[in-house]
């Protein structure tokens, strides 16, 4: 019997979606399965461009259906920006290969400034390009200073005729799909206006003679380009945003795009887990299956429950994303959590399995070999782990200590257009965002031993914030603050896991085993905080007092292991 918590192409039936969404998701799975594992791996090894995949997408209208908001859909009912089904497709792409996901992901980023724009001509052009099966690109980063948009060297010189046009010159670096994008959203600044008022987002075409493709900066099927514009003509119909609105469009686009990293990470881990458990179960060592060894069972069980936690958190975060509005911006915490916490959990999942399968993880005929490589990229895209941890810290005081009343957010699998994502407004005021009481989710599972044990640690963190929080001088020590951020992230991670567990009726054994892992994680980060150079004596005492031992239950662990063991042979990709 297939595990109901993990994606399995053999049994996948997204019945909770509408008819056309189900058709497209199933058609995507079938396209990969018919293509087969041998071709999938060979294309990855040979760095083949994704022409066949993009032809399939164009034929089925996949990108056009999923990435055209209702406001640009010309009344076509199946087209909408629906985060729930976008997340489902992320998972499928991750399951079969991050190269496919990447072409889709940077298309999403490229569309962000367009769908936020009031430029009707540009919006119409983007919708038509999607219908034709084109991909898009997001021209933000530059070689000398990354995504520091304050320092852009893409310069727009106003045309002398005063008609509102410009000539753009400059280069961009690390721009996905820059080799083939029908539309590239490019960030730059005017030469005649100083400061934020001079920012401009404009649309460029990678096929224009003044657009020069320099190279692919990575050795991969992903085309992560460097390109240069030389006196590129930018007309009024190409201008997407000007001034502060261009700055906000950049940040709000990243808010939309970085959410996709979590479900891609989940898909990678799921495929790798089927391979790893099957291999370990079938390999005989010293007369016994590898899975007979206690340390192997622990590592695979930890990997499994961490993966389940990734899925629970991400699924619940979708609901907050879709229910967001001007008066409810809680998604701005849960979003960097999916980007930072879920993707780093993915690295841990792969590492745990790799410890078990060892040399098998290098073999060229496995999916695992590419999974072990590609899983590393996701925590490092759309802002580093450190950047997102620092962002998460902005919410800590209000989240832990200053709860507000909100209506309960339901599960959001309805066929609705998430229009607010393209009218998020100014990208500021994070410190004023309020949250519902995190304790409610924990109280609902007070009878689960390791949830209760972790709750002790979460309460201890509140005590830390009120009695031993970093002072003014320590607030400049980012190394120490990031250790605190890891502790806070665990509390938020646990909260949404518990909310989703309640909504889905998660097996209590799996939940207890998962929180045993989180108890150990919190203790490890507390010890790390204790060892920081600038930690005060009070902080050091608090850190050691916060260390807890998980509640051990051998029978529970055995039952969860049996779920993991059942994954052996449950899925193998068609050859």
PyMOL commands that set and color helices and strands:
alter all, ss='L'
color gray80, all
select helices_A, chain A and resi 19-35+37-46+51-60+62-67+70-72+83-96+98-115+120-131+149-151+196-198+236-238+244-257+260-282+290-292+294-322+331-362+368-378+385-393+396-401+419-422+430-432+439-443+449-467+474-476+478-504+508-530+537-545+554-565
alter helices_A, ss='H'
color red, helices_A
select strands_A, chain A and resi 136-139+155-158+166-176+183-190+199-204+211-216+224-234+239-242+284-285+288-289
alter strands_A, ss='S'
color yellow, strands_A
deselect
rebuild
show_as cartoon
